[in-house]
Amino acid sequence: MQSDLVWFLPWWLVIGILVGLVVGVLVAGIFVAGARLFPDEPHEPMAGGENRKRAEIRRYLRAIDEEFIENYVIAGGPVEFYLPPRDVAITFDARAFFRIEGSSTHGVLVEHEMPGIHLGRRLPFETPDLTADPDADGATMAAFATLGLPTDASEREIKAAYRRKVKHVHPDHGGDRESFERVRSAYTTARTHAVTDDDEATTVATPPSS
């Protein structure tokens, strides 16, 4: 019956249907081939943020001369950092933190927003105060904390930290104006502090001309 119906269809309609089917198959084939040849670039905003956080924690642990192992397996799963002499595990994952709580190891949960230099407040042992700068006031210490740096960071380190931070808070990159202005203000304050310290050090180190 259907074959009889085809004979009653206009020839141009039959050809149009066939051409449409062929074009549809070709378009589908092009999309499949394009997806295989040019796969979408993986978006890794969290991975990038985790890498920066790892770098901050790594820098802090080295600054306090604390031995650590990265990607250590404990309590049946991996943690970002493990301090063997202290039996302390540092993780960014809340599930890993609760898993560690059931063991003898002391777990420390670090949020991605927390500056690495603040880790010392959560460690279960005494740590040196890297922000103990007698010339640094509250605003200066807050500026360095915003950049994730100790108050004795160099001007080069301040610039590098600013570039990293500003990429993620700039309004053009999905950030908000308030965070962007806070990072800019922190950079200005921290850089002024570093330059002032360098100038004073140079003045002290350079003997007066006779």
C-alpha positions in Angstrom: 0.0 0.0 0.0 2.8 2.4 0.9 4.6 1.6 -2.4 1.4 2.4 -4.3 1.2 5.7 -2.4 4.8 6.6 -3.5 3.7 6.5 -7.1 1.0 9.1 -6.5 3.5 11.5 -5.0 4.8 14.3 -7.3 8.3 13.5 -8.6 9.7 16.7 -7.2 8.5 15.9 -3.7 10.1 12.4 -3.9 13.4 13.9 -5.1 13.2 16.6 -2.3 12.7 14.0 0.4 15.7 11.9 -0.9 17.9 15.0 -1.2 16.9 16.0 2.4 17.8 12.6 3.7 21.2 12.7 1.9 22.0 16.2 3.2 21.0 15.1 6.7 23.3 12.1 6.6 26.2 14.3 5.3 25.6 17.0 8.0 25.6 14.3 10.7 28.7 12.8 9.3 30.5 16.2 9.3 29.5 16.8 13.0 30.8 13.4 14.0 34.0 13.9 12.1 34.5 17.4 13.5 33.9 16.2 17.1 36.6 13.5 16.7 39.1 15.7 14.9 38.6 18.8 17.0 37.4 17.8 20.4 36.4 20.6 22.8 39.2 21.9 25.0 38.7 20.7 28.5 37.7 23.5 30.9 39.7 23.3 34.0 38.9 26.2 36.3 38.9 24.0 39.4 42.1 22.3 38.3 43.8 25.7 37.8 42.5 26.9 41.2 43.8 23.7 42.8 47.2 24.1 41.2 47.5 27.6 42.6 46.3 26.4 46.0 48.8 23.6 46.0 51.6 26.1 45.1 50.6 28.4 48.0 50.5 25.4 50.5 53.8 24.1 49.1 55.4 27.5 49.5 54.1 27.9 53.0 55.3 24.5 54.2 58.8 25.1 52.7 58.9 28.5 54.4 58.3 27.0 57.8 60.8 24.2 57.0 58.2 21.4 57.3 58.7 18.0 55.6 55.7 17.0 53.4 54.6 14.5 50.8 52.1 15.3 48.0 49.3 13.0 46.8 49.8 10.6 49.8 47.3 7.8 50.2 46.0 7.5 53.8 42.8 6.1 55.3 41.9 4.5 52.0 42.3 7.5 49.8 44.6 10.3 48.6 45.2 13.6 50.2 46.9 16.6 48.8 49.6 16.9 51.4 50.9 14.7 54.2 53.3 15.7 57.0 55.1 12.5 58.0 56.8 13.7 61.2 53.5 15.2 62.5 51.0 12.6 61.1 48.9 15.4 59.7 47.0 15.2 56.4 46.0 18.3 54.5 43.2 18.1 52.0 40.9 20.3 49.9 38.1 17.6 49.8 35.5 17.6 52.6 34.8 13.9 52.0 38.5 13.0 52.4 38.6 15.1 55.6 35.7 13.2 57.1 37.3 9.9 56.1 40.6 10.9 57.8 38.7 11.8 61.0 38.0 8.1 61.6 41.8 7.4 61.7 44.6 8.4 64.0 45.9 11.0 61.6 45.0 14.6 62.2 43.1 16.0 59.2 43.1 19.6 58.1 40.5 20.9 55.6 41.6 23.8 53.5 39.0 25.8 51.5 40.1 26.9 48.0 39.5 30.6 49.0 41.8 30.4 52.0 45.2 32.0 51.5 48.0 29.4 52.0 49.7 31.6 54.5 46.7 31.1 56.9 47.3 27.3 57.0 49.4 27.7 60.2 46.3 28.6 62.2 44.8 25.2 61.5 47.9 23.0 62.0 47.9 21.1 65.4 51.4 22.3 66.2 53.3 25.5 66.8 54.3 27.3 63.6 56.5 30.4 63.1 54.5 33.6 62.3 55.5 34.5 58.8 53.6 37.8 59.1 55.5 39.0 62.2 56.8 42.1 60.5 57.1 45.0 63.0 56.6 47.5 60.2 53.5 45.8 58.8 50.2 47.2 60.0 46.8 45.5 59.8 46.1 46.9 56.3 49.4 45.7 55.0 49.0 42.2 56.5 45.5 42.0 55.0 46.9 43.0 51.6 49.5 40.3 51.7 46.9 37.8 52.9 44.7 38.7 50.0 47.6 37.9 47.6 48.4 34.7 49.5 51.9 35.9 50.4 54.0 36.5 53.6 54.7 40.1 54.4 58.4 39.7 53.5 57.6 38.7 49.9 59.7 40.3 47.2 58.3 42.8 44.7 58.6 40.1 42.0 56.6 37.6 44.1 54.0 40.3 44.7 53.6 41.0 40.9 53.4 37.3 40.1 50.7 36.7 42.8 48.8 39.8 41.5 48.8 38.5 38.0 47.5 35.1 39.1 44.7 36.5 41.3 43.5 39.3 39.0 42.9 36.8 36.1 40.2 35.2 38.1 38.5 38.2 39.7 38.5 40.5 36.6 35.0 41.3 35.6 35.8 40.4 32.0 36.7 36.9 33.1 33.6 36.3 35.2 34.7 38.0 38.4 33.0 40.8 40.3 34.1 44.4 40.6 34.4 44.3 44.4 36.9 41.4 44.3 38.8 43.0 41.5 39.2 46.3 43.3 40.2 44.4 46.5 43.0 42.6 44.7 44.2 45.8 43.0 44.2 47.6 46.3 46.1 44.7 47.9 48.7 44.8 45.2 49.3 48.6 45.6 49.6 48.3 49.4 51.9 45.2 49.3 54.1 46.6 46.5 54.4 49.9 48.4 55.5 48.0 51.5 58.0 45.9 49.6 59.5 48.9 47.8 59.8 50.8 51.0 61.5 47.9 52.7 63.9 47.5 49.8 64.7 51.3 49.8 65.4 51.2 53.6 67.6 48.1 53.2 69.5 49.7 50.4 70.0 52.8 52.5 71.3 50.8 55.4 73.6 48.7 53.3 75.0 51.6 51.3 77.7 53.5 53.3 77.4 57.3 53.2 79.7 59.0 50.7 82.8 60.6 52.3 
